[in-house]
């Protein structure tokens, strides 16, 4: 009897050891170089941080097995061809079934065009083009809300500030920036305002400027406005950390700038999770996280919950369905607005609140919430088929 007990104990120990040694590769396709790296590199770091935390807390439990996460990341340079190649490499060569990251819309849209036919799940972070979640792709979810969801709220905010004539500068040839401005304009016009010029500075007849684009060109416009003596309120839709902006403009040149965006990470708007994330990210990578980086951090925890709910790492269809059913995980950083109690709506889209942030004395300061009706926007999104 003693021998039998010992044999069973050794078998159980061996089984536990094998479970501890199981590895689940997850992929990241994101901009690690080039203009999009201000978003993509922090997102990639955030996935690595979340994976490290999940592993340290015991991994992902699937039945009797425990999986430790291994992150394989490729640079897509925010380029559609590079992104397609990176994802093909992850799926075909590395055997990855779960792919995260995706900061920029052009690259993300290219992958979204074929991912439905793959044995994989795609979790989109910062990319804000609306059409990404209007295609009814069952194996795709996104943590960041579409640009026009925030643009409408921004238009209302600027109108309430009393600005009637707004000049717009930025990357209006990029779809998600254009949709932000279109939604912004619609709400501004409801209050009797108008956009008087686009793309170039209008030196007369404007009460404010709206800047849409990546961090570095936006910072340059803010700096140039000061250097040219253009003394009007400056609003933007950019995101980006203090360190990223002050590589181009001084803090004094940034003073008073508004950023009207989803309620992303700043210490003054952060939950306890956000503050912990900021500290852990800074310790791990030696630099503060960008405000939008938690989108990919949060999607990593969403994936963990979905895999555990589905009870499989092999059946991607089951995991994709589970993602549509999970509640907002306890560990997330962003302030999500659930739809019907779920993190993702039937389109695979998550929603955060929207916020007005202002640069004050060298920091982005959360000033107030902007109107955010996730349920109404979700119903609207379901009527589209881009």
N, C-alpha and C positions, 0 to 999 in steps of 0.2 A: 504493500500500500504506500509505503514511504517512497519507493522508487517511482511509482506511478505519479504521486504528487509532485516529485521533483521533475519528472519528465514534463508534466503539464506546465509547471512553473517556467521551465526553460523554454518551452514552446511559446508560452505567452510572452515571455521576455523577448524572444526572437521576433515574434509578430509585432510587438511594440517598437522594436528597433527598426524593423523594416518600414513601419508606418512613418516613423520620424525621418527616415531617409528619402521619402517620396518627394519629388520636386515637380512643381507646376510652372512651366515657362509661360510668362505673359509678355506680350510685345508692346513696344511704344514706337509709333511713327510720329515724329514731330520735328519742328525746325530747331536744329541745334546750332546752325550757323546762318548768316544772312540777316536781313531785316526782321524776319519773323522770330528770331532767336530770343528777343526780349520777352516773348510769350512762351515759346516752345521749350527752351532750356529749363526755365523754372518749372514748367509742367512736368517735364521728364524727371527732374529732381524730386518733385512731389510724389510721383509714382514710386520712385525708389525709396523715399522716406516711408510712405505708407506700407510698402512691401516689407521693409525692415521692421516696422512696428508690428505688423501682422505676424511675421515670423517669430518675433520676440514674445508675442502673447500666445504662441502655441500653434500658429498656422491656420489653415482652413480645414475644417472637419467635414469629411465626406464618408458617411457610414463609419466603418471601423478604421478608416485611413485618415492620415493627417498629411496635408500638403504644405510644403514650404515654397514660397514664391521666389522665382528667379526672373529678373527683368532683362530682356534683350531689347536694346534701343537702337534705332537707326535714324539718321538725319534725313528728313525729307525736304529740307531747305525751303519749306512753304511753297514747293513747286509741284504742280499736279503730276507730272511724269515721275519725278523723284519719289513722291508719295506712293504712287501706284507700284513702282519698283520695290520700294521698301516693304510694302504690305505683301506683295507677291513673295518676297524673300522670306518674310516671317512665316507665311503660310506654307509655301512649297518647300523651302529648305530647312527651316527651323521647326516646322510642325506646330506652330503656335496657333491656338484656337481663340485666344482672347487678346484683343489689340486695343490699346488705350492711347491717349494723347490728343493729337489733332488740334493744333492751336489756330490754324488759318484756313479760311473757307475754301479758297480755290483748290488747295491740295486735298482737303477733306471731301469736297464734292466729287473729285475724281475717284476717290476710293469708294465713296457711297454709291457710285454708279455701277459697281460690280460686286459689292460685298454681299448682296442678298443671295448670290449664287454660290457662296463659299461656306464651308463648314467652319464658321468662325463667328465671333461676336465682336462688334465694333462699338467702342464707348468713346464718344466725342466730347472733348472738353471745351476750349475757349472759342472754337469756330462758330461764328454767329449768323451765317447765311441762313435765311428762313427755310429755303427749299430742302435743307438737309433732313428735316423732320416732317416734310409734307409728302414724301415719296412712299409712305407706308411700308418702310423697310422693317421687317419684323425682328431682325437681328442687329438693330442699331438703336442706341440711346444717346442722349446728349444731356450734359449737366448745365451748360450755359443756355439761358433763354435766347430766342432770336432777337436780332438787332431792332426790329420795328416794335417789339414788345416794350423795349426801353425807350426808343425814339419818341413814341407817343407821350410817354410820361415826361420826357425831357421838354417837349414842346409846350406842354401845359405849364411846367415849372417856369420856363423862360417868359411865357406870356404873363404869368402871375407876377413876375418881377417888373412888368410894365414895359418890356421891350417890344416894340412894334415892327422895327425894320432890322432884319438880321442878315448879315453877310456870311456865307458858308464857304469854307476853304477845306480842301482835303482830297482824299482818294475817292472821288465820286465815280470813278470807273470801276470800283470794286463793289460788287453787288450788295454786300451786307452794310457797307457804309451808306450806299445810296438808299437802301430801304429804311435805314435809321432816319435819314434826312427827310425822306418822303413822309414817314409817320410823324416826324417832328413838325414838318410844314403843315400837315393837315390839322394838327391840334393848335398850332400857332394861329392859323387862319380863322379857326373857330372863335378866337379871342380878338379878332380884328387886326392881327399882325400879318407880316409877309416876309418872305425871303427875297431880298432885293438884288442879290448877286450870288454866283456860285463860282468856286475854284480860284478866283483872283480877288485880291483886296479891293474893296470899293472904298475910296478915301472920303466919300461924301455920302450923306443921306443914309447912315446906318446907326442904329443904337447899340448894337452888339455884334460880335462875331462868334460863329460856331465852327470849331475845328474837328474834323473827323479823319482819323488816320493812325498809323503806327506811332509809337512813342517819340522816336527821334525827330521825324518831320514835324510832328505836332509841337514838340518843345522848341524847335527852331522858329515856328510861326509865332509862338508866344513871345519868344525873345525878340524877334524882329518887330513885332507890334510895339514893344516898349522902345526899341531903338529908333523907330520911326515916329515916335510920339503919338501913337494912336491910343487915345485914352478912352476906351470903351470897355464894358464888361466882356470877358473872354470865357466862353463855354466850350467844352470839349466832350468827345466820346472816344476815349483812348485807353484808359487803364494804364498801369505802370507804376513802379515804385518811385520813391523819392530819389533813390540813387540813379535810376535810369533817366529821370528827367534832368537832374543836375549835371549829367555828363554833357548836356547841350546848352542849357540855360542856367543862370544863377537862381538861387532861391528868391532873391529880390525881384528878378524878372518874372518869376512864377507867381509871386504874391497876388492873391485874389482870384486866380484862375479857378473855374468850376469844372469838375468832371462829372457828367451825368450818365451813370452807368448802373448795371446791376450792383446790388450791395455786396461788393467784394471786400477782400480782407484789407482793413487798416486797423491798427491797434485800438483806435478810438471807437470803432464800430464792431469790434470783434467780440464774440462770445468767449467763454472760458476755453472752449475747444480751439478757437482762433488764436488766442494768446499762447496756448500751449504749442500749437502748430508753428506759430511765428518763432518761438524760442527754440523749438527742436530743429526747424529748418535752418535757422541761423547758425546753430551749433554744428549741424551736420555739414553745411556747405560753405560756411564762412561769409555769408551774405544774407541780407534780409530777403524774404520771399516777395515776389511780385504779387499785387492784389488779386490777379486772376489765376494764380498757380493752384489754388485749392480745388479748382474744377476737376483736375485729374487726380488729386489726392482723394477727393470725395468719390470719384468713380471707381477707384480701387476698392474702397470699402463697400460700395454698392455691389461690385462684382463678387466680393467675398460673401456677402449676405445672399446673393442670388445663387451662387454655387452651392452653398450650404442648404438653401431652401430646395433647390432642384435635386440635391443628393448625387450629383455627378459632375465630373470634369470632362467627360467624353461627349455627352449629348448636348451640343451647343443649342439646339432648338429648345430644349427644356430650360437651359440657363437663360436664354433670351426671353422666354416666357416668364420666368421667375423675376427677371429684372422689371417687367411690367407690373409685378404684383407687390414688390417689397415696399415697406414703409421707409421713411427717411432714416438711414442708419444713425445710431447714437454718436458715432465718431466724426460726423461731417463738420466742416468748417463754415461753408456758406449757409445763408439763411433761406432755406427752401420753403416754398409755399405748396404743400401737397394738394393734389387734385384727387378728390374722392379718397382721401387718406393715403394715397400712394405717392412715392417720390417721382415716378414717371407717369405721364398720361398715356392714353392709348396710342399716341403718335411716337412714343418713346422720348418725349420731351419733359425735362424738369424745369421748374420755374423758381427763381429767387425773387426777393423783393428788389425794388429799384431804389437808388439813393442819390442824393446830391452831396458831393464831396467838394471841399474847397481847400486850396493851398493856403495855409496860414502858418507863418513863421517856420517854414522849412518842412512842413508835414501836410499830408492829405488828412483833412479833418472831416469826419462824417457830420453833416449839418442836419439833414432831415430825410425822412422817407419820401419817395415819390409814389404816385398812385400805381398800384399793381394789382390787377384783377386776373389772377392766374386761371381761374375757371372759365371766365369769359374769353380770354385769349385762347385757351385750349379748345374751346368750342369753335372759335373762328378758324384755328389752325386745321381742325378736322374737316373744314369745308373746302380746303385748298388741295390742289393736286398739281404741284409744280413739276 
